Amino acid sequence: MRAKLSTTFQSMTIRNYRLFATGQLIKLIGVWMMFVAQDWLVLDLSDDSATALGVVVALQFTPVLLLTLLSGRLADRYDKRILLFVANTTWSILALAMSTLVITGVVQLWHVFVFAALLGTANAVETPVRQSFVSELVGTPLLPNALALSAATFNSARIIGPAVAGVAIALFDVGPVFMIAAVGSIAPLVSMIRIRPAELHRDDLPPVKDRDSARVIDGLRYVARRSDLVLPMALMSVMGMTLFNFQLTLAALAKTVFNTGAASFGLFSTALAVGALAGALAGSGRRSRPSVWTVLGAAVATGVFGTLVGLAPTYWLVLTLLPFTGFFMVFFAQASNQRVQLGVDAAFRGRVMSLWVLVFLGTNPVGAPIIGWIAERFGAGASIWIGGLISMTTAVVALVWQLHRTGTRLRLRILPLPRFYVVPPAEV
């Protein structure tokens, strides 16, 4: 057991990564608290309009569409640690300004729209840089473990943040929740200052003079030539647009379908995050690049459980299905992320990861207003199961395409436990 734990948390023995992960955990707990408070605030200010909630989510992620590829170029040209410090400083200032508006009681719906767009801009710069910075913290051998622990950190925050936010909103209203998020966002700044640049793993980076010529178009051409990178990105773009909108759909489901309060919405988010944390830890022992079959199998399972959540007729059945949905959702996203990161040259990592973030987060501005309209017109449950069905269909089509392309076949083994396995072309 001790050996297993040592393997699972191996990256935490690296001082720089430990500082980085701690700062991220503190900030992300506050961020998820703010997301819950923001959703509740929007519903209060808009008379429970799911469309308004969809607009906020769209504004929050639209900068990802516009700026992420440029951010990847910056990550490949400049010091990622400095870029992260600047982006997180901007986030802290914006969060403090927003919390002041809420606490003073002068906040209006358009204020939320504006700050969602501004915070999204800071996030569009920070996320690709942060994703590509992990390899410099731990080096290539520990990169799969570090990525898994980063996903675990993210989902631990998703467990703690919404649960605390639901109780805090019920007791103190949304204002103090926004202020806690603003204070927590200072943690990554402290971490960036304490990280030791001399201990970063930068040996595989190209010389500075070569980095100055890094162009966005070169990164796009690099990915276009790699079908092993295109497939997980294509899957993520569809699923991110149609199903990964739980910030929007669970809030609408809790308040408009089951008529529950903020605490119950927080319980929905926590149930999803518990499964997500398990999914992140399930891949922490991985030491090599995940196979395409791992990615495709997890994608199919995510679509299946997402569909079941949308069709579930009772509150407690939704609560039961959400951990399974969260598990496969993160297991798929993490396996896809690892497959991309471990298959890319260091010189292109920033630009390739910016494209990954674009398909992971940038599809939300397209999908969120549509999902919000479906939720308002046909019910929140329909907005989830339709997204789940589209995701499942896309994953199955991709699986069939990959089987045909490689000449492999799937077979079902019943004993000792039912499971599918891949038969290589030679055995077929």
C-alpha positions in Angstrom: 0.0 0.0 0.0 2.8 2.4 0.9 4.6 1.6 -2.3 1.4 2.3 -4.3 1.0 5.7 -2.6 4.7 6.4 -3.2 4.2 5.7 -6.9 0.9 7.7 -7.1 2.3 10.8 -5.6 5.9 10.6 -6.9 5.9 14.0 -8.5 5.2 15.6 -5.2 8.7 14.8 -4.1 9.9 17.5 -6.6 9.9 20.8 -4.7 9.0 23.0 -7.6 6.0 20.8 -8.5 4.9 20.6 -4.9 4.8 24.4 -4.7 3.1 24.7 -8.0 0.4 22.1 -7.1 -0.3 23.6 -3.7 -0.8 27.1 -5.2 -3.1 25.7 -7.8 -5.2 23.8 -5.3 -5.8 26.8 -3.1 -6.6 29.0 -6.1 -8.9 26.4 -7.7 -10.9 25.8 -4.6 -11.7 29.5 -4.6 -12.4 29.5 -8.4 -14.9 26.7 -8.1 -16.6 28.5 -5.2 -16.8 31.6 -7.4 -18.3 29.6 -10.3 -21.1 28.2 -8.1 -21.7 31.7 -6.6 -21.6 33.2 -10.1 -24.1 30.7 -11.5 -26.5 31.3 -8.5 -26.1 35.1 -8.9 -26.9 35.0 -12.6 -30.0 32.9 -12.0 -31.2 35.3 -9.3 -30.5 38.4 -11.4 -32.2 36.9 -14.5 -35.3 35.3 -13.0 -33.9 31.7 -13.4 -32.9 32.1 -17.1 -30.8 29.2 -18.4 -30.1 31.3 -21.5 -28.5 34.0 -19.4 -26.4 31.4 -17.7 -25.4 30.0 -21.1 -24.3 33.5 -22.2 -22.1 33.9 -19.1 -20.4 30.6 -19.7 -20.0 31.6 -23.4 -18.4 34.9 -22.5 -16.2 33.2 -20.0 -14.8 30.9 -22.6 -14.9 33.0 -25.8 -11.4 34.5 -25.1 -10.1 30.9 -25.3 -11.2 30.9 -29.0 -9.6 34.2 -29.7 -6.4 34.2 -27.7 -5.3 30.6 -26.8 -3.3 30.0 -30.0 -1.4 33.2 -29.4 -0.8 32.2 -25.8 0.8 29.0 -27.0 3.1 31.0 -29.2 4.1 33.1 -26.1 4.7 29.9 -24.1 7.1 28.6 -26.8 9.0 31.9 -26.9 9.2 33.3 -23.4 9.7 32.2 -19.8 6.5 30.3 -18.7 7.0 31.1 -15.1 6.9 34.9 -15.8 3.9 34.5 -18.0 2.0 32.6 -15.3 2.8 35.3 -12.7 1.4 38.0 -14.9 -1.7 36.1 -15.8 -2.5 35.1 -12.2 -1.9 38.7 -11.0 -4.5 39.9 -13.6 -6.9 37.2 -12.4 -6.5 38.3 -8.8 -7.2 42.0 -9.5 -10.3 41.2 -11.5 -11.7 38.8 -8.9 -11.2 41.4 -6.2 -13.1 44.0 -8.3 -15.9 41.6 -8.9 -16.2 40.6 -5.3 -16.4 44.3 -4.3 -19.3 44.9 -6.6 -21.2 41.9 -5.2 -20.6 42.7 -1.5 -21.6 46.3 -1.9 -24.9 45.2 -3.6 -24.5 47.3 -6.7 -23.8 44.3 -9.0 -26.0 44.0 -12.1 -26.3 41.3 -14.7 -24.2 43.2 -17.2 -21.4 43.4 -14.6 -21.3 39.6 -14.5 -21.1 39.5 -18.3 -18.2 41.9 -18.4 -16.2 40.2 -15.7 -16.8 36.8 -17.1 -15.2 37.9 -20.4 -12.3 39.6 -18.6 -11.6 36.6 -16.3 -11.9 34.4 -19.4 -9.2 36.5 -21.1 -6.8 36.0 -18.2 -7.6 32.3 -18.2 -7.0 32.0 -22.0 -3.5 33.2 -21.5 -2.8 31.2 -18.3 -4.1 27.8 -19.2 -1.9 26.8 -22.2 1.2 28.1 -20.4 0.3 26.2 -17.3 -0.3 23.0 -19.2 3.1 23.2 -21.0 4.9 24.3 -17.8 4.3 21.0 -16.1 7.0 19.2 -18.1 9.6 21.8 -17.0 8.7 21.2 -13.4 9.2 17.4 -13.4 10.8 16.3 -16.7 9.6 13.8 -19.2 9.9 10.6 -17.1 7.5 11.9 -14.5 5.2 13.9 -16.8 2.4 11.3 -16.9 2.3 11.2 -13.1 2.4 15.0 -12.8 -0.4 15.4 -15.4 -2.5 12.9 -13.4 -1.8 14.7 -10.1 -2.6 18.1 -11.8 -6.0 16.6 -12.8 -6.4 15.3 -9.3 -5.7 18.7 -7.9 -8.2 20.3 -10.2 -10.9 17.8 -9.3 -10.1 17.9 -5.5 -10.9 21.6 -5.8 -14.1 20.7 -7.6 -15.1 18.6 -4.7 -14.2 21.0 -2.0 -15.2 24.3 -3.7 -18.8 23.6 -4.7 -19.5 21.9 -1.4 -18.2 24.8 0.7 -19.8 27.3 -1.7 -23.3 25.7 -1.4 -23.1 26.0 2.4 -21.6 29.4 2.4 -24.2 30.8 0.0 -27.0 29.4 2.2 -25.4 31.0 5.3 -23.9 34.2 4.1 -25.1 34.9 0.5 -22.8 35.1 -2.6 -20.7 38.1 -1.7 -18.3 36.5 0.9 -17.9 33.6 -1.6 -16.5 35.9 -4.2 -14.2 37.5 -1.7 -12.8 34.1 -0.6 -12.1 33.3 -4.3 -10.3 36.6 -4.7 -8.0 36.0 -1.7 -7.3 32.4 -2.7 -6.1 33.5 -6.2 -3.0 35.0 -4.6 -1.6 31.5 -3.8 -0.2 30.8 -7.3 1.7 34.2 -7.1 3.5 33.1 -4.0 4.3 29.7 -5.6 5.8 31.3 -8.7 8.0 33.5 -6.6 9.3 30.5 -4.5 9.9 28.2 -7.5 13.6 27.8 -8.2 14.4 28.4 -11.9 17.7 26.6 -11.7 15.8 23.3 -10.9 13.5 23.5 -13.9 13.9 20.9 -16.6 14.7 22.9 -19.7 17.4 20.9 -21.4 15.2 19.7 -24.3 14.0 23.2 -25.2 15.4 24.7 -28.4 17.9 27.6 -28.1 16.4 31.1 -27.5 17.2 32.3 -31.0 15.2 29.4 -32.5 12.3 30.1 -30.1 12.0 33.6 -31.3 10.8 32.3 -34.7 8.0 30.2 -33.3 4.8 30.8 -35.3 1.2 29.7 -34.7 0.8 28.3 -38.2 3.8 26.0 -37.8 2.1 24.5 -34.7 -1.1 23.9 -36.7 0.8 22.3 -39.5 2.6 20.0 -37.1 -0.6 18.8 -35.6 -2.3 18.4 -39.0 0.4 15.9 -40.0 -0.2 13.8 -36.9 -3.4 11.7 -36.9 -2.5 10.4 -33.4 -2.9 14.0 -32.2 -5.9 14.9 -34.3 -8.1 12.1 -33.1 -8.1 12.9 -29.4 -8.5 16.6 -30.2 -11.4 16.0 -32.5 -13.2 13.8 -29.9 -12.6 16.5 -27.2 -13.9 19.3 -29.4 -17.2 17.5 -29.9 -17.6 16.3 -26.3 -16.5 19.7 -24.9 -19.1 21.4 -27.0 -22.0 19.1 -26.3 -21.5 17.4 -22.9 -18.8 19.1 -20.9 -21.1 22.0 -19.9 -22.0 20.7 -16.4 -21.3 24.0 -14.8 -24.4 25.2 -16.8 -26.5 22.1 -17.0 -26.3 21.0 -13.3 -27.2 24.4 -12.0 -30.3 24.5 -14.3 -31.1 20.8 -13.4 -30.9 21.5 -9.6 -32.9 24.7 -9.6 -35.5 24.2 -12.4 -36.1 20.5 -12.5 -35.7 19.4 -8.9 -36.4 22.8 -7.3 -33.5 22.5 -4.9 -31.3 25.2 -3.2 -27.7 26.1 -3.6 -26.5 23.4 -1.2 -28.1 20.7 -3.4 -26.5 22.1 -6.5 -23.2 22.0 -4.7 -23.9 18.4 -3.9 -24.4 17.7 -7.7 -21.1 19.3 -8.5 -19.4 17.5 -5.6 -20.7 14.1 -6.8 -19.4 14.7 -10.3 -16.0 15.8 -8.9 -15.7 12.8 -6.6 -15.8 10.5 -9.6 -13.5 12.9 -11.5 -10.9 12.7 -8.7 -11.1 8.9 -8.9 -10.6 9.1 -12.6 -7.6 11.3 -12.3 -6.0 9.1 -9.7 -6.7 6.0 -11.8 -4.2 7.2 -14.4 -1.6 8.5 -11.9 0.4 5.2 -12.1 0.8 5.5 -15.9 4.4 5.8 -17.1 4.0 5.6 -20.8 1.8 7.1 -23.5 -1.8 5.9 -23.4 -3.0 3.9 -26.3 -5.7 5.2 -28.7 -8.0 2.4 -27.5 -7.8 3.7 -23.9 -8.9 7.1 -25.2 -11.7 5.7 -27.4 -13.1 3.4 -24.7 -13.2 6.2 -22.1 -14.9 8.5 -24.6 -17.7 5.9 -25.3 -18.2 5.3 -21.6 -18.4 9.1 -20.9 -21.1 9.5 -23.6 -23.1 6.5 -22.2 -23.2 7.9 -18.6 -23.8 11.4 -19.7 -26.9 10.2 -21.6 -28.1 8.3 -18.5 -27.7 11.4 -16.2 -29.9 13.4 -18.6 -32.6 10.7 -18.7 -32.6 10.0 -14.9 -36.0 10.8 -13.5 -35.1 11.4 -9.8 -32.7 13.5 -7.8 -31.1 10.6 -6.1 -30.6 8.7 -9.3 -28.8 11.7 -10.8 -26.6 11.9 -7.7 -25.8 8.2 -8.1 -24.8 8.4 -11.8 -22.7 11.6 -11.5 -19.7 10.0 -9.9 -19.5 7.4 -12.8 -19.9 10.2 -15.3 -17.1 12.3 -13.6 -14.8 9.3 -13.5 -14.9 8.5 -17.2 -15.1 12.2 -18.2 -11.8 12.9 -16.5 -10.2 9.5 -17.4 -10.9 10.3 -21.0 -9.7 13.9 -20.8 -6.6 12.9 -18.9 -5.7 10.0 -21.3 -6.2 12.3 -24.2 -4.0 15.0 -22.6 -1.3 12.5 -21.9 -1.4 11.1 -25.4 -1.0 14.5 -26.8 1.7 15.8 -24.4 3.8 12.6 -24.6 3.7 12.5 -28.4 4.8 16.1 -29.1 8.3 17.6 -29.6 9.3 20.0 -26.9 9.8 22.8 -29.4 6.1 22.7 -30.3 4.6 21.8 -26.8 3.3 25.3 -26.1 1.5 25.7 -29.4 0.2 22.1 -29.4 -1.1 22.5 -25.9 -2.7 25.8 -26.8 -4.6 23.9 -29.5 -5.6 21.3 -27.0 -6.9 24.0 -24.6 -8.8 25.5 -27.5 -10.7 22.3 -28.3 -11.1 21.5 -24.6 -12.3 24.9 -23.4 -12.8 27.0 -26.5 -15.8 24.9 -27.7 -17.8 26.1 -24.7 -18.7 29.5 -26.2 -20.2 27.7 -29.2 -22.0 25.0 -27.2 -23.1 26.9 -24.0 -25.7 29.2 -25.5 -27.2 26.3 -27.5 -27.2 24.1 -24.5 -28.8 26.9 -22.4 -31.5 27.4 -25.1 -32.2 23.6 -25.1 -32.4 23.6 -21.3 -34.9 26.5 -21.3 -37.0 25.2 -24.2 -37.0 21.4 -23.5 -35.7 21.1 -20.0 -32.3 20.8 -18.3 -32.4 17.0 -18.5 -32.8 17.1 -22.3 -29.7 19.4 -22.6 -27.6 16.7 -20.9 -28.9 13.6 -22.6 -28.7 15.1 -26.1 -25.1 16.1 -25.5 -24.4 12.6 -24.1 -26.0 11.0 -27.1 -24.0 13.1 -29.6 -20.8 12.4 -27.7 -21.4 8.6 -27.6 -22.2 8.5 -31.3 -19.1 10.5 -32.2 -16.9 8.2 -30.0 -18.4 5.1 -31.6 -17.8 6.4 -35.1 -14.2 7.3 -34.2 -13.8 3.7 -32.8 -15.1 2.1 -36.0 -12.9 4.4 -38.1 -9.8 3.4 -36.0 -10.6 -0.3 -36.2 -11.0 -0.1 -40.0 -7.9 2.0 -40.5 -5.6 -0.3 -38.5 -7.3 -3.6 -39.5 -7.9 -4.6 -35.8 -11.0 -6.1 -34.3 -12.8 -5.9 -31.0 -13.7 -9.1 -29.1 -15.7 -9.6 -25.9 -14.3 -11.8 -23.2 -16.8 -13.0 -20.7 -14.6 -14.7 -18.0 -13.3 -14.0 -15.5 -14.9 -10.5 -16.0 -16.7 -9.2 -19.1 -14.4 -6.9 -21.1 -13.6 -5.9 -24.6 -10.1 -6.4 -25.9 -8.3 -5.5 -29.2 -7.2 -8.2 -31.6 -4.1 -7.2 -33.7 -4.3 -7.5 -37.5 -2.0 -10.5 -37.6 -4.4 -12.5 -35.3 -7.4 -11.4 -37.3 
